[in-house]
């Protein structure tokens, strides 16, 4: 009997677990290790953050799903990998510390035949002094509890606006190397929508603060859409949306420090600026979760398994070279680690080989460079591909990975909410192919297929986003025919 251990139960890890168990059946063991007892559909946290969805609509407990599917669940945090085994056994192992209240603080050595690292990121609020809801002065929508807190602060701002006092709301990213600009964009427009619904918009200034070089970059280098018989850039598309909503945008900015009511940021030209605020939601940069790695003799091999960012090295080209020499082919296809054929890294847990957007820095070296997004649809696709590969290795003895999911080859669709409401809501529906521009295949259209890179906005897109929320929750709960719903 083979044992597959999966670290993390987010989109990529949970998807991998369900597909693995479906293919492997009862003759092999699938073990999920996650410090959280609940699964969270993170894209809908923005609606929790404006008070339009309760947190119980975006989370559910993992244990009942895994019991029903005969998947072993350990509520614990992985702290160290031993991919070569140890003095007691040549089988790989992972050291975990339990977070389950019944076993909190206990440690365990879990052995595996195959390992999937799907831990996701550590929210690195400490990268910017004053950032975050716990030790800082800003709110967040990264977790359900963060989003609930953000909604409370927003409600207070709306009540203040109703008294006639003006308020400044700043929404965006809190560091020069942040990713997930799309989530910040969504939250900014949902906040603006709620201010209009409350009848207080004219007394509020809404500012979008981002490290993107221009609006519509989203960490993927921007897009060029087909709209009817003409083409439009995502920059022009977003600029028109900002003008329509009378929102201000500050681009090319690296937040350097946050004080109560003041955001300090530096722009690419080296100028230092300060933005006052009454309400600020700024997303943090991401790092790996601080996993260590040791060889059979106990020697630390962390640097050979993980990049300096803490994310796992996989089958990507990590050669240092100028931005213009990077290609879509540098990106991983199988997510297998180069030193251990039975270890894979997926979702946010794998180390990207380079930025997708052109990186910039201030004259004194402060990076203003969006990190590549790899959440949602790509994470699910990676989870399924690796699950199929491992099951082929176990069931058929396949010596090499049998399935791929390169971001340099796959398409992705994104529906960005710009305000919720079945009759008043809107969303921006975007698709691109491939995610990482491939200039060798599409030299004349910014590296992407012009027939598959599209954008549209309206009420219908909002209905689709709301429907997808329901579908993905259904899929994650592994209800009948869940596997027919695409990633």
C-alpha positions as CSV (number, residue, x, y, z in Angstrom):
1,X,0.0,0.0,0.0
2,X,1.4,3.4,-1.0
3,X,0.9,6.5,1.2
4,X,0.5,10.0,-0.4
5,X,0.9,12.9,2.1
6,X,-0.4,16.3,1.1
7,X,0.6,19.4,3.0
8,X,-2.1,22.0,2.8
9,X,-5.9,21.9,2.1
10,X,-6.4,24.9,0.0
11,X,-7.6,24.9,-3.6
12,X,-4.5,22.9,-4.9
13,X,-4.1,20.5,-2.0
14,X,-7.7,19.8,-1.5
15,X,-8.2,19.2,-5.3
16,X,-5.2,16.8,-5.3
17,X,-6.5,14.9,-2.4
18,X,-10.0,14.3,-3.9
19,X,-8.6,13.2,-7.3
20,X,-6.0,11.0,-5.7
21,X,-8.5,9.2,-3.5
22,X,-11.0,8.8,-6.4
23,X,-8.3,7.1,-8.5
24,X,-6.4,5.2,-5.9
25,X,-9.4,3.8,-4.0
26,X,-9.2,1.9,-0.7
27,X,-5.9,0.1,-1.5
28,X,-3.8,3.2,-1.0
29,X,-3.7,5.9,1.7
30,X,-4.1,9.6,1.1
31,X,-3.2,11.8,4.1
32,X,-3.9,15.5,4.3
33,X,-2.0,17.7,6.8
34,X,-3.4,21.2,7.4
35,X,-3.1,23.5,10.4
36,X,-6.7,24.7,9.6
37,X,-9.8,22.7,10.4
38,X,-11.8,24.6,7.7
39,X,-11.7,25.0,3.9
40,X,-12.0,28.5,2.7
41,X,-13.1,29.7,-0.8
42,X,-10.8,32.7,-0.7
43,X,-12.2,34.5,-3.8
44,X,-15.4,35.2,-1.9
45,X,-13.7,36.7,1.1
46,X,-14.1,40.1,-0.6
47,X,-17.9,39.8,-0.2
48,X,-17.5,39.0,3.5
49,X,-15.2,42.0,3.8
50,X,-18.1,44.4,2.7
51,X,-20.7,42.6,4.9
52,X,-22.6,41.1,1.9
53,X,-21.8,37.4,2.7
54,X,-21.5,35.7,6.1
55,X,-18.3,33.8,6.8
56,X,-20.1,30.5,7.1
57,X,-20.9,30.8,3.3
58,X,-17.2,30.7,2.4
59,X,-15.9,28.0,4.8
60,X,-16.8,24.5,5.8
61,X,-15.1,21.9,8.1
62,X,-12.7,19.5,6.3
63,X,-13.0,16.5,8.7
64,X,-16.5,15.4,7.6
65,X,-15.6,15.5,3.9
66,X,-12.4,13.5,4.5
67,X,-14.2,10.9,6.7
68,X,-16.8,10.4,3.9
69,X,-14.1,10.1,1.3
70,X,-11.8,7.9,3.4
71,X,-9.0,10.4,3.4
72,X,-6.9,10.6,6.5
73,X,-6.9,14.1,8.0
74,X,-4.3,15.5,10.4
75,X,-4.9,19.0,11.7
76,X,-1.3,19.9,12.1
77,X,1.4,22.2,10.8
78,X,4.3,20.7,8.8
79,X,7.6,22.0,10.1
80,X,10.3,19.9,8.4
81,X,10.8,17.5,5.5
82,X,13.1,14.5,5.5
83,X,12.9,13.4,1.8
84,X,15.6,10.8,2.1
85,X,14.2,9.3,5.3
86,X,16.2,9.0,8.5
87,X,18.3,6.6,10.5
88,X,15.2,4.5,11.2
89,X,13.7,4.2,7.7
90,X,14.6,5.1,4.0
91,X,11.0,6.3,3.4
92,X,10.5,10.0,3.2
93,X,9.0,11.7,6.2
94,X,7.5,15.0,7.3
95,X,7.6,16.3,10.9
96,X,4.4,17.9,12.0
97,X,3.2,19.8,15.1
98,X,-0.5,19.4,15.9
99,X,-2.8,22.4,15.9
100,X,-5.9,20.2,16.6
101,X,-7.0,21.5,20.1
102,X,-7.2,17.8,21.3
103,X,-3.5,17.2,20.5
104,X,-2.1,20.8,20.4
105,X,1.7,20.8,20.6
106,X,2.2,17.1,20.0
107,X,4.6,16.1,17.3
108,X,4.5,13.3,14.8
109,X,6.8,11.8,12.1
110,X,4.6,11.0,9.2
111,X,6.2,8.8,6.6
112,X,5.3,8.9,2.9
113,X,5.9,7.3,-0.5
114,X,4.8,10.5,-2.3
115,X,4.6,14.0,-1.0
116,X,2.7,17.1,-2.3
117,X,3.6,20.4,-0.9
118,X,0.5,22.6,-1.2
119,X,1.0,24.7,1.9
120,X,0.2,28.0,0.3
121,X,1.8,31.2,1.5
122,X,2.7,32.8,4.8
123,X,1.1,36.2,5.0
124,X,4.1,38.3,5.4
125,X,2.6,41.4,7.1
126,X,5.8,42.1,9.0
127,X,7.6,42.9,5.7
128,X,6.1,46.5,6.0
129,X,6.1,48.2,9.4
130,X,2.6,48.9,10.5
131,X,0.9,46.6,7.9
132,X,-1.9,44.3,8.9
133,X,-4.9,43.9,11.3
134,X,-3.0,42.3,14.2
135,X,0.1,44.4,14.8
136,X,-0.6,47.1,12.3
137,X,-3.0,49.8,11.3
138,X,-4.7,48.3,8.2
139,X,-7.4,45.6,7.6
140,X,-7.2,42.6,5.4
141,X,-9.5,40.2,3.5
142,X,-6.9,37.3,3.4
143,X,-8.8,35.1,5.8
144,X,-12.5,34.9,6.8
145,X,-11.8,36.4,10.3
146,X,-9.8,39.2,8.6
147,X,-12.7,39.9,6.3
148,X,-15.2,40.1,9.1
149,X,-13.0,42.6,10.9
150,X,-12.7,44.6,7.6
151,X,-16.5,44.7,7.2
152,X,-16.9,46.1,10.8
153,X,-14.4,48.9,10.1
154,X,-16.1,49.7,6.8
155,X,-19.5,49.9,8.5
156,X,-18.0,52.4,11.0
157,X,-16.7,54.5,8.1
158,X,-20.1,54.5,6.4
159,X,-21.7,55.6,9.7
160,X,-19.2,58.4,9.9
161,X,-19.9,59.4,6.4
162,X,-23.6,59.6,7.2
163,X,-22.8,62.3,9.8
164,X,-21.4,64.5,7.0
165,X,-17.7,64.0,7.7
166,X,-15.5,63.1,4.7
167,X,-13.5,59.9,4.8
168,X,-10.6,58.6,2.7
169,X,-10.4,54.9,1.9
170,X,-7.2,53.4,0.5
171,X,-7.3,49.9,-0.9
172,X,-4.5,48.0,-2.6
173,X,-1.2,46.3,-1.7
174,X,1.1,46.9,1.2
175,X,4.5,46.2,-0.3
176,X,6.4,46.6,-3.5
177,X,6.6,42.9,-4.2
178,X,3.0,41.9,-3.5
179,X,0.9,39.6,-5.6
180,X,-3.0,39.2,-5.8
181,X,-3.6,42.7,-7.2
182,X,-6.8,41.3,-8.6
183,X,-8.2,40.7,-5.2
184,X,-7.3,44.3,-4.1
185,X,-9.0,45.6,-7.3
186,X,-12.1,43.6,-6.5
187,X,-12.3,44.8,-3.0
188,X,-11.8,48.4,-4.0
189,X,-14.7,48.3,-6.4
190,X,-16.9,46.4,-4.0
191,X,-16.3,49.0,-1.3
192,X,-17.1,51.8,-3.8
193,X,-20.3,50.0,-4.7
194,X,-21.3,49.8,-1.1
195,X,-20.6,53.4,-0.5
196,X,-23.0,54.3,-3.4
197,X,-25.6,51.9,-2.1
198,X,-25.4,53.6,1.3
199,X,-25.9,57.0,-0.3
200,X,-22.5,58.4,1.0
201,X,-20.3,58.1,-2.0
202,X,-20.0,61.8,-2.7
203,X,-18.3,62.4,0.7
204,X,-15.8,59.6,0.3
205,X,-12.5,59.5,-1.6
206,X,-11.6,55.9,-2.8
207,X,-8.0,55.4,-3.7
208,X,-6.5,52.3,-5.3
209,X,-2.8,52.0,-4.3
210,X,-0.7,49.4,-6.2
211,X,2.7,48.3,-7.2
212,X,1.5,47.6,-10.8
213,X,3.3,49.7,-13.4
214,X,0.0,50.6,-14.9
215,X,-3.7,49.7,-14.3
216,X,-4.7,46.3,-15.6
217,X,-1.3,44.8,-15.1
218,X,-2.5,42.4,-12.4
219,X,1.0,40.9,-12.1
220,X,0.6,39.2,-15.5
221,X,2.0,42.0,-17.6
222,X,-1.4,43.2,-18.7
223,X,-3.5,41.9,-21.5
224,X,-4.8,43.0,-24.9
225,X,-8.5,42.0,-25.4
226,X,-10.5,41.4,-28.5
227,X,-13.8,43.4,-28.2
228,X,-15.9,42.9,-31.3
229,X,-13.9,44.0,-34.3
230,X,-11.2,46.0,-32.3
231,X,-8.6,45.4,-29.7
232,X,-8.2,47.2,-26.3
233,X,-5.5,47.0,-23.7
234,X,-6.4,46.0,-20.1
235,X,-4.8,49.4,-19.1
236,X,-7.2,51.4,-21.2
237,X,-10.1,49.2,-20.1
238,X,-9.3,49.7,-16.4
239,X,-8.7,53.4,-16.7
240,X,-12.1,53.9,-18.2
241,X,-13.6,51.9,-15.3
242,X,-11.8,54.0,-12.8
243,X,-13.0,57.2,-14.5
244,X,-16.6,55.9,-14.5
245,X,-16.5,55.2,-10.8
246,X,-14.5,58.4,-10.0
247,X,-11.8,56.5,-8.2
248,X,-8.2,57.6,-8.0
249,X,-5.3,55.2,-8.7
250,X,-1.8,55.4,-7.5
251,X,0.4,53.1,-9.5
252,X,4.2,52.2,-9.4
253,X,4.2,52.4,-5.6
254,X,6.0,50.4,-2.9
255,X,4.5,51.0,0.6
256,X,7.4,51.4,3.0
257,X,5.7,52.1,6.3
258,X,2.2,52.7,7.8
259,X,1.4,54.9,10.8
260,X,-2.0,55.5,12.2
261,X,-3.8,57.4,9.5
262,X,-0.7,57.7,7.2
263,X,0.6,55.4,4.5
264,X,4.2,56.1,3.4
265,X,5.2,54.9,-0.1
266,X,8.0,55.3,-2.6
267,X,7.4,55.4,-6.3
268,X,9.7,54.1,-9.1
269,X,11.2,57.6,-9.7
270,X,12.4,57.6,-6.1
271,X,10.0,60.1,-4.7
272,X,8.6,59.6,-1.2
273,X,5.0,60.3,-0.6
274,X,2.5,60.1,2.2
275,X,-1.2,59.3,1.8
276,X,-3.6,60.0,4.7
277,X,-6.4,57.5,5.3
278,X,-9.4,56.8,7.5
279,X,-9.8,53.2,6.3
280,X,-7.1,51.1,4.6
281,X,-7.2,47.5,3.3
282,X,-3.7,46.6,2.0
283,X,-2.7,43.1,1.1
284,X,0.6,41.7,2.3
285,X,3.4,40.1,0.3
286,X,3.7,36.3,0.5
287,X,6.5,34.0,1.6
288,X,6.9,30.3,2.0
289,X,5.7,28.8,5.3
290,X,9.2,28.3,6.7
291,X,9.5,24.5,6.1
292,X,13.0,23.1,6.7
293,X,14.5,20.1,5.1
294,X,17.1,17.6,6.3
295,X,18.9,14.7,4.6
296,X,19.2,11.2,6.1
297,X,22.1,12.2,8.3
298,X,20.3,15.2,9.7
299,X,22.2,17.8,7.6
300,X,20.2,20.9,6.7
301,X,19.4,20.8,3.0
302,X,16.7,23.5,3.1
303,X,18.5,25.7,0.6
304,X,18.6,22.9,-2.0
305,X,14.8,22.2,-1.7
306,X,13.5,25.7,-1.3
307,X,14.2,29.1,-2.9
308,X,15.2,32.1,-0.7
309,X,11.5,33.1,-0.7
310,X,10.7,29.8,1.1
311,X,8.8,28.4,-1.9
312,X,9.7,24.9,-3.2
313,X,12.0,24.5,-6.2
314,X,10.3,22.4,-8.9
315,X,11.0,21.6,-12.6
316,X,11.4,25.2,-13.7
317,X,14.4,27.1,-15.1
318,X,15.8,29.1,-12.2
319,X,18.8,30.4,-14.1
320,X,19.4,34.1,-13.5
321,X,19.1,36.1,-16.7
322,X,17.8,39.5,-18.0
323,X,14.0,39.9,-18.0
324,X,13.9,40.0,-21.9
325,X,15.5,36.5,-22.0
326,X,12.9,34.8,-19.8
327,X,10.4,32.6,-21.7
328,X,7.2,30.7,-21.1
329,X,9.2,27.5,-21.4
330,X,11.1,28.5,-18.2
331,X,7.9,27.7,-16.2
332,X,7.3,24.3,-14.6
333,X,5.2,21.7,-16.3
334,X,5.1,18.7,-13.9
335,X,5.8,20.4,-10.5
336,X,8.2,17.5,-9.6
337,X,11.2,18.6,-7.5
338,X,14.5,18.1,-9.3
339,X,16.2,16.1,-6.5
340,X,13.3,13.8,-5.4
341,X,11.1,12.2,-8.0
342,X,8.4,11.6,-5.3
343,X,8.0,15.2,-4.1
344,X,5.9,17.8,-5.8
345,X,5.2,21.5,-5.1
346,X,1.9,23.1,-6.3
347,X,-0.2,26.2,-6.0
348,X,1.4,29.1,-4.3
349,X,3.9,26.7,-2.6
350,X,6.1,26.3,-5.7
351,X,8.8,28.9,-6.5
352,X,8.1,30.8,-9.8
353,X,11.2,31.1,-12.0
354,X,10.7,34.8,-12.7
355,X,8.2,37.6,-12.6
356,X,5.5,37.8,-15.4
357,X,5.3,41.6,-15.2
358,X,8.5,43.5,-15.9
359,X,10.1,44.2,-12.5
360,X,11.2,47.7,-11.6
361,X,13.1,49.3,-8.7
362,X,13.6,52.7,-7.3
363,X,17.0,54.4,-7.7
364,X,17.9,53.2,-4.2
365,X,16.9,49.6,-5.0
366,X,13.4,49.3,-3.5
367,X,11.6,46.7,-5.6
368,X,8.3,47.7,-7.3
369,X,7.6,44.4,-8.9
370,X,4.4,42.4,-8.7
371,X,5.0,38.8,-7.9
372,X,3.3,36.2,-10.3
373,X,-0.2,35.2,-9.2
374,X,-0.8,31.4,-9.1
375,X,-4.1,31.0,-7.3
376,X,-7.6,29.8,-8.2
377,X,-7.9,28.1,-11.6
378,X,-4.1,27.5,-12.1
379,X,-3.8,26.0,-8.6
380,X,-6.7,23.6,-9.2
381,X,-5.2,22.5,-12.5
382,X,-1.9,21.9,-10.9
383,X,-3.5,19.9,-8.1
384,X,-5.4,17.7,-10.6
385,X,-2.4,17.2,-12.8
386,X,-0.1,16.1,-10.0
387,X,-2.8,13.8,-8.6
388,X,-3.1,12.1,-11.9
389,X,0.7,11.8,-12.2
390,X,1.1,10.2,-8.8
391,X,-1.8,7.8,-9.2
392,X,-0.2,6.7,-12.6
393,X,3.1,6.2,-10.8
394,X,1.4,4.1,-8.1
395,X,-1.1,2.1,-10.2
396,X,0.9,1.7,-13.4
397,X,4.5,2.1,-12.4
398,X,5.0,5.2,-14.6
399,X,8.6,6.3,-14.1
400,X,8.0,9.9,-15.2
401,X,5.2,12.4,-14.7
402,X,2.3,11.7,-17.0
403,X,0.3,14.9,-16.7
404,X,1.3,18.6,-17.0
405,X,-0.1,22.0,-16.1
406,X,2.3,24.7,-17.2
407,X,1.2,28.3,-16.7
408,X,3.1,28.9,-19.9
409,X,0.6,26.7,-21.8
410,X,-2.7,26.8,-19.9
411,X,-5.4,29.4,-20.3
412,X,-7.1,31.0,-17.3
413,X,-10.4,32.7,-16.7
414,X,-11.0,35.3,-14.0
415,X,-14.2,37.1,-13.0
416,X,-13.4,40.1,-10.9
417,X,-16.3,41.4,-8.9
418,X,-16.9,45.1,-9.1
419,X,-20.0,45.2,-6.8
420,X,-22.4,42.6,-5.6
421,X,-26.2,42.4,-6.0
422,X,-28.4,40.3,-8.1
423,X,-29.8,43.3,-9.9
424,X,-27.1,46.0,-9.2
425,X,-24.0,43.9,-9.2
426,X,-21.3,43.9,-11.9
427,X,-18.1,42.0,-12.6
428,X,-15.3,42.1,-15.1
429,X,-14.9,38.8,-16.9
430,X,-11.4,38.2,-18.3
431,X,-9.7,35.3,-20.0
432,X,-6.1,34.9,-21.2
433,X,-4.1,32.2,-22.9
434,X,-1.5,31.5,-21.9
435,X,-1.1,32.9,-18.4
436,X,2.6,33.4,-18.9
437,X,3.0,35.3,-22.3
438,X,4.6,33.1,-25.0
439,X,6.2,35.5,-27.4
440,X,7.6,32.7,-29.6
441,X,4.0,31.6,-30.4
442,X,2.3,34.9,-30.3
443,X,4.9,37.6,-31.2
444,X,2.4,40.1,-32.5
445,X,-0.2,40.0,-29.7
446,X,1.9,40.5,-26.5
447,X,2.5,36.8,-26.1
448,X,-1.1,35.7,-25.9
449,X,-3.7,34.1,-28.2
450,X,-5.9,37.0,-29.4
451,X,-8.9,34.6,-29.8
452,X,-8.7,33.4,-26.2
453,X,-7.8,36.7,-24.4
454,X,-11.0,38.6,-23.9
455,X,-12.6,41.0,-21.5
456,X,-16.2,42.1,-20.8
457,X,-18.0,43.7,-17.9
458,X,-21.6,43.8,-16.7
459,X,-24.4,42.3,-14.6
460,X,-24.3,38.9,-16.4
461,X,-20.6,38.4,-15.3
462,X,-21.7,39.0,-11.7
463,X,-24.3,36.3,-12.0
464,X,-21.6,33.9,-13.4
465,X,-19.3,34.8,-10.5
466,X,-22.0,34.1,-7.9
467,X,-22.9,30.8,-9.7
468,X,-19.2,29.8,-9.7
469,X,-19.1,30.4,-5.9
470,X,-21.9,27.9,-5.4
471,X,-20.3,25.4,-7.9
472,X,-16.9,25.5,-6.4
473,X,-18.2,25.1,-2.9
474,X,-20.2,22.1,-4.2
475,X,-17.1,20.6,-5.8
476,X,-15.0,21.2,-2.7
477,X,-17.6,19.4,-0.6
478,X,-17.2,16.4,-3.0
479,X,-20.9,16.0,-3.6
480,X,-22.1,13.7,-6.4
481,X,-20.3,14.2,-9.7
482,X,-18.0,16.9,-8.2
483,X,-15.2,15.8,-10.5
484,X,-17.2,17.0,-13.6
485,X,-16.9,20.6,-12.5
486,X,-13.7,22.0,-14.2
487,X,-10.9,23.6,-12.2
